[in-house]
Amino acid sequence: MNENTLRAKVERAFFSAVKYLVLPRVNLENADKQVAELNRTYPRRKLLLVGAETLNDIIEDRNIVRAERVCIGQFVARKTLKYSRAVRIQVPILLALLYFLVCLLFPKAWIGFDRNPELVWLNENSDQVLVFNRDSTLLWSCPVDCPPAYRLHAITSDLDNNGRNEVIYTQWAYESVACPESDLLTVRDAGGKIMFTRKCSILGEYPGDTVPDQQYLAKTLNVLTTSEGPVIITNMVQSFPGRSHIKIWSAEGQLFGWYVHAGHALRFSVKDTDGDGVSELLGFGINNPAVATGLFVLPLKGCFGASPPYEDPVYDLSGVTRGNQLHYLLFPTSDLNVAVNIPYDWAGQIAILPGNSIRMDVQTFTEPSVWRSYYIDERFRVWKVALSDYYWNYRQPFVEDGRLPAMDLDSFCQRELSRVKYWTPDGWITQAELRASLE
């Protein structure tokens, strides 16, 4: 080792934390002189020089290398402890721990935090819309249009197929609270920004809808998957006369069609009823003038007008635009409700069955578990009526006290089948009349 290299090596070792410096034995004398010179300035530094001819000389010197048997776990632990004391290791660890602490206090700071809306409801004061992820962590909130809200109809759905849900809602405002926005549909993106709002009332098309500043109630809200992609079905209702304002919107807020139903519509579904690859809208509700529950089928795009009937003893319906519904079926009020002076049944559910069949469940107001099921084929003709187990049992006390006639089950179901009505251009026709005309 030449003199310049030796001097640089000794200085580097002297000003480091090493305890021993191993050198070739021939350079030991010059190195001692250099260390002695440095010790005049730094007398507390003790650097020990070791001269050796080979590496084995160092290994066999027990003053320098101490032999010790340790298990691999102990060895790894010692090395980890040794290197963990280094600043370059400690600083990143401390920063990581600080980040985890921040995430515990503020979950939204976590890099993998779920920002996708899943749950929506009102706050305790009913004046804020609260939006949560699937873990019930609050994402954001916004004020309702007319506080306090009586009810909020809200749905989360990925309308634009970007992997994140939009928030779709309508507000049922208290009738005692003046609310010009009571018929408003609002759609917000996953971050809470308004994508669009739409007025859902239909003015000037039905009696009662010519009054300025009419306040409508948000009855139902649906997002349905159709041949046209996701569609939004809004349903605003009012009374005197009872009516539903139904509008069909695309995912972008384009109006596909509108329909005024004579009575409150309660259930909606979609089905390709004619096999042309295009979905139709099925609606189920109470038809007030007909005093029955009704199923109506509308073209998804381009529907318009009002539902039948088009004559009423109280309201003038002569100027009403007749609806372009594809089918309208009436299910007469159950004899159970008639026996207790309740004029209407309740629209239970629309069940889309395998194949081309549909089942309509009509509930009684007296008992929700009591219902009649109407089975409908691809031509929208009822081919079977069935009863829930509770219906027949619930009817027997009425028979025993003479309020209802005694009948066997098959005869009762056939009677209910014959009372179903269909709308035609000439008016209503019953199942029995339809069958007779075909014969």
Phi, psi and omega in degrees: 000124182286171188295319182294318179295318179299315180299315180297320181294317181294316180297319180296318179290322182298320183265021175245187182265005182290151181261323181242144172236118181267129182226158169302140185301330183291338181262002187295319183297313179296324179292323177300319180297319181292320178294319178299322178295318179291327181293338176298324180273325183234076188292340184274352179278124181245098176253121182264130181259136180235124177262142182207153177265325182224169179293326179298327178300323181286316183296322183279353178276104184289351173285343182250307182250122180256125180277134180207134178269123177226153175285163184297324179296318179294320179298314180296319180298318180295318179295320179297316179298320182297311184282337179292342179282350180289141181299322182294341175267318185294319183298310177299323179296317179296320178296321179295317178296321178296320179296317179296323178295317178298320181293328176294322180280324182229087185304330183294345179285344182293133186298332179259021184297136181280109180257017183270121179296136178228324186235141180220131172202173179276154173283181185296329181272358179059032178237003179225139171270122181253131183240128185235159171274186185292342177269009180064030172267129182296127177265310179195171178217162177207155181285149172284162184290320183227086182285151351278149179276141175285321182202154177235124171264115185224141180223141170253131183203143178277087185289325186255011176056039177259008179087358180232140185283143166267159179251120183243127181208155170229154184248130171269105183273151172297137180294339178280352180255118178298123186216095177297339181263020183295339181254028187263132169263131179238133176236123179242151178281182185297336180268358178100358180283137180292124175272315174194158171233150181219140173280130189252358177281160180235104187265146173078012183248353184206151178306137181095344183260017175256357181283126179297149176058033175296138180257123182254156182249132179284103185279308180218163175214131181225145166240116186241145177272124186227181175295341179264011185091192179294136174233151179253128179250113176259149185216103178255137186234158171208173183237167177059069353279157176294133182201154175241133173261108184253128175230144179248124183241145172284173179296338179266359179094012177280135180283118177274326182181170181216159183199136175253119181259135182282080185128170185279119172281143188234331185227147177221148175206173178229151179196143171280094189281338185244007175072020181265006179085000181246131182286147169247156179264130176253128178238149185221125181194192180263127176262102186300308182297327181275352180052056182197168169271149185224145172252126177235146181239126184237147169296138184295321179245128175093012177286152181198168172090188183247157182281160171289163002279168182246020172226141182210137182290343184252314187254142179278112181253014184294332181264007182284136174286121181291137183288154178262037178301144179280325179212150170215123179240140177248136176247112187297157181297140182295152178293338177294315178292321178298322182295334180250019175063037171254118189285338188237152164269186181237137179286104185285289180202160171253119180249116176275114184265162176303146184082221183248019185262152178228143175241128178251122179259118181253117182266156172270153176288336184288328184205117184299333181278000181256112181211162172248140179249127179252124181261128189238134181270186185292343177269003184060050172240134179285127181246350179203146172237133177230158182243150169290158180303323183289332184300308185294320178293322181291334183282334188300318177300327178292327177290317183295327180265009172085004180281338178227149181285149176285135180212151172278164188298316182296317180295320179297314181295322177295323178296315179297323178297318183290341183272352177297140181241149178237143176273133175232167177304339180263003179118195181284144174222135183278167177300319181295318179293322179294317180295319180295321181293329180284332179282000000 
